[in-house]
Amino acid sequence: MQEWKQTIEANFKQWLDEMAGEADRGDHGMPGAFSPPEEDPAPDLYSFFEALCVLRSDVSKGTRRSHETFTRFGQTLAGFEEMLRDLAGRLSAERQERGRLELAAQKRFLLPYAEILERLNRLALKLAHPPQARFFAARRQWSTAWISFEQGFALLRDHFELLLRDAGVTAMPAKGQSFDPTRMKAVAVEENTTVPHNTVIDELGAGYLFKDEVLKFAEVKIAIHKGGGI
């Protein structure tokens, strides 16, 4: 073999030996050494079951937390609804009390006017029977003046009654009705067997209603049967 070939072969073998030495040092953790990438461990049934248990535990914890959250939310909502019901009840009671006070105030205001109307009605009954004049001519003049006065008074009374009716005040019929202690006061009794017991036979004081509530009690005379009481 030629000398130059032997030299090249010797140098190549030396290079191979050096590379082999570098590879051996790399396996022992020497710096700069080449190391092949580590492969993932092959999956096994135990690892899969372990991961599955961890996942199930996380899901269970999340479900429990969600349940607790919804439970607390439901309790809070129930308390809020109870508070709303209590508030609604208080508002309703307040409205009823305010309405009762307003109704009482209106009744106190209208009662004197109802009494005035009653006096006007009584006076109208008296005006229906004018006093008699002594002389014929004077009697005729007096009668004409009296009729004019009666007509004017009737217009005034009707207008006043209309105003009260518009305000909600209406007369309460009593005569011929059965005695009702919630709307009437028995101020006189009379033994009378021509009508049923406790029937109102005369109205001595008119009664008035305001929005279906008693504004003024009717003062009445009632018929009683002997031994029947009131």
PyMOL commands that set and color helices and strands:
alter all, ss='L'
color gray80, all
select helices_A, chain A and resi 3-27+45-127+136-166
alter helices_A, ss='H'
color red, helices_A
select strands_A, chain A and resi 169-172+184-191+200-205+207-210+213-216+218-224
alter strands_A, ss='S'
color yellow, strands_A
deselect
rebuild
show_as cartoon
